[in-house]
């Protein structure tokens, strides 16, 4: 056990959780519902993520009504199918093909996913805002989404971060009764995952992608 001498955390376990929380699509169990209690536990964890000004302006919606999921799936597919088809033509390597195949599976089966969890934030970024304003706004929401995914993974629940539906944000907002002043940030497809293990994906070493003080100056 690689226990950290200061925090007491088991680094082997925490690092494994972080490295093996992935986009789960084909391994979502489409036959088993996820209790609200488990999803609320994950949202409780997510709400402790850092947020600008410590203002609790993030909101969540659990969507498990079959007809509602089916309508969202239509908007999702209208964007996802042509996008994935285009990428399949220009990205032919094995790794990309697997990702596109997995994403296509979710497009085909989104309506069957046990639950959709929609992450939102009150208010909207004004048109013409600076890059910093957008970064600050979304930076108050996205850490919570990732915390939700980590909390779900530790409970045997898989999730896939999706944004295709945002091209039809207004229509989905009307469907769900969301006021126009609220921003939809991302949609998580959620379900228990099949199998009992995930392995870390291959990634380049930190030293290859990290610079010190200047662009492309390596960390010695």
C-alpha positions in Angstrom: 0.0 0.0 0.0 1.5 3.3 -1.1 0.1 5.4 1.7 1.0 9.1 1.6 2.9 10.1 4.7 1.1 13.4 5.1 -2.5 12.8 3.9 -2.8 9.1 4.8 -4.5 8.4 1.5 -3.8 5.1 -0.2 -2.3 6.5 -3.4 -2.5 3.1 -5.1 -6.3 3.2 -4.8 -6.8 6.9 -5.4 -4.6 6.9 -8.5 -6.3 3.8 -9.8 -9.7 5.5 -9.4 -8.5 8.5 -11.3 -6.8 6.6 -14.0 -9.6 4.2 -14.7 -12.6 6.5 -14.6 -13.4 6.5 -18.3 -16.1 7.3 -20.8 -18.3 4.2 -20.5 -20.6 3.5 -23.4 -20.6 -0.2 -24.6 -20.2 -1.4 -21.0 -23.2 0.4 -19.7 -25.8 -2.1 -18.4 -28.9 -1.1 -20.3 -31.2 -3.5 -18.3 -30.6 -2.3 -14.7 -31.9 0.9 -13.3 -29.8 3.1 -11.0 -31.5 4.1 -7.8 -32.0 7.8 -7.2 -30.3 7.5 -3.8 -27.0 6.5 -5.5 -27.2 9.3 -8.0 -27.9 11.8 -5.2 -24.9 10.5 -3.4 -22.8 11.2 -6.4 -24.3 14.7 -6.8 -23.5 15.4 -3.1 -19.9 14.6 -3.8 -20.0 16.7 -7.0 -21.3 19.7 -5.1 -18.1 19.8 -3.0 -16.0 20.4 -6.1 -14.3 23.9 -6.4 -16.6 26.6 -7.8 -16.1 30.3 -8.4 -16.8 32.4 -5.3 -18.0 29.3 -3.5 -21.4 30.2 -5.0 -23.7 27.2 -5.3 -25.1 28.0 -8.7 -24.9 24.6 -10.2 -28.0 22.5 -10.8 -28.6 18.9 -11.8 -31.4 17.0 -13.4 -31.9 13.2 -13.5 -33.9 12.1 -16.5 -35.2 8.5 -16.6 -38.6 8.9 -18.2 -38.6 6.7 -21.3 -40.4 9.1 -23.6 -38.3 12.1 -22.6 -35.1 10.1 -23.1 -36.3 9.1 -26.5 -36.9 12.7 -27.6 -33.4 13.8 -26.3 -31.9 10.8 -28.2 -33.4 12.1 -31.4 -31.7 15.5 -31.0 -28.5 13.7 -29.9 -28.4 11.5 -33.0 -29.2 14.3 -35.4 -25.9 15.9 -34.4 -23.9 12.8 -33.4 -24.4 10.6 -36.5 -23.1 13.0 -39.1 -20.3 14.2 -36.8 -19.1 10.6 -36.2 -19.5 9.6 -39.8 -17.3 12.6 -40.9 -14.6 11.7 -38.4 -14.7 8.0 -39.4 -13.7 9.1 -42.9 -10.7 11.3 -41.8 -9.5 9.4 -38.8 -8.7 5.8 -39.8 -6.2 4.7 -37.2 -7.2 1.8 -34.8 -7.4 4.0 -31.7 -9.8 6.5 -33.4 -11.9 3.8 -34.9 -12.5 2.2 -31.5 -13.5 5.5 -30.0 -15.9 6.3 -32.9 -17.4 2.9 -32.8 -18.0 3.3 -29.0 -19.5 6.8 -29.5 -21.7 5.4 -32.3 -23.0 2.7 -30.0 -24.1 5.4 -27.5 -25.9 7.3 -30.3 -27.8 4.2 -31.2 -28.7 3.3 -27.6 -29.0 6.6 -25.7 -32.7 6.1 -25.3 -32.0 2.8 -23.5 -29.5 4.2 -21.0 -31.0 3.9 -17.5 -30.5 7.5 -16.6 -29.3 10.8 -18.1 -27.8 13.3 -15.7 -27.8 16.9 -17.0 -25.4 19.4 -15.4 -26.5 23.0 -15.5 -25.5 26.4 -14.2 -27.8 29.3 -13.4 -27.4 32.4 -15.7 -25.6 32.5 -19.0 -22.2 34.0 -20.1 -23.0 37.3 -21.9 -22.4 37.3 -25.7 -19.1 38.7 -26.5 -17.5 37.8 -23.2 -13.8 37.3 -22.9 -12.1 33.9 -23.0 -11.4 34.4 -19.3 -15.1 34.9 -18.5 -16.0 31.7 -20.3 -13.2 29.8 -18.6 -14.3 31.1 -15.2 -17.9 30.2 -15.8 -17.4 26.7 -17.0 -14.6 26.2 -14.5 -17.2 26.4 -11.8 -19.2 23.5 -13.2 -16.9 21.1 -14.9 -14.9 20.1 -11.8 -18.2 19.0 -10.3 -19.1 16.9 -13.3 -15.7 15.1 -13.1 -16.3 14.6 -9.3 -19.7 13.1 -10.2 -18.0 10.6 -12.6 -15.4 9.7 -10.0 -18.0 9.1 -7.3 -20.1 7.1 -9.8 -17.1 4.9 -10.8 -16.4 4.1 -7.2 -20.0 2.9 -6.8 -19.9 0.6 -9.9 -21.7 3.2 -12.1 -20.3 4.1 -15.5 -20.9 7.4 -17.2 -20.2 9.1 -20.5 -19.8 12.8 -20.9 -21.7 14.0 -24.0 -22.5 17.4 -25.6 -24.2 16.6 -28.9 -27.6 17.6 -27.6 -26.3 21.2 -26.9 -26.7 22.0 -30.6 -30.4 21.8 -29.8 -30.2 23.3 -26.3 -33.3 25.5 -26.7 -35.4 22.6 -27.8 -34.2 20.4 -25.0 -34.7 23.2 -22.5 -38.3 23.5 -23.7 -38.8 19.8 -23.4 -37.5 19.7 -19.9 -39.0 23.0 -18.7 -35.6 24.7 -18.2 -35.7 28.5 -18.1 -33.8 30.3 -20.9 -31.6 31.9 -18.2 -30.1 28.5 -17.3 -27.1 27.0 -19.2 -26.9 23.3 -20.0 -23.3 22.3 -19.7 -23.1 18.6 -20.5 -25.2 15.4 -20.4 -24.0 12.3 -18.7 -25.2 8.9 -19.8 -25.3 6.8 -16.7 -25.7 3.2 -15.8 -24.0 0.4 -13.9 -21.1 -0.9 -15.9 -20.6 -4.6 -16.8 -17.4 -6.4 -15.9 -15.3 -5.8 -12.8 -12.2 -4.0 -14.0 -10.9 -1.1 -16.1 -7.3 -0.6 -17.1 -5.5 2.8 -17.4 -5.4 4.0 -21.0 -2.0 4.4 -22.7 -0.8 8.0 -22.3 2.4 9.9 -23.0 4.6 10.4 -19.9 4.2 13.7 -18.0 7.7 14.8 -18.9 6.8 14.6 -22.6 3.9 17.0 -22.3 5.0 19.4 -19.6 7.1 22.5 -20.1 9.0 24.6 -17.5 8.6 28.4 -17.7 8.8 28.6 -21.5 7.1 26.8 -24.4 8.7 23.4 -25.1 11.4 23.9 -22.4 11.5 20.6 -20.7 11.2 20.0 -17.0 14.7 18.9 -15.8 
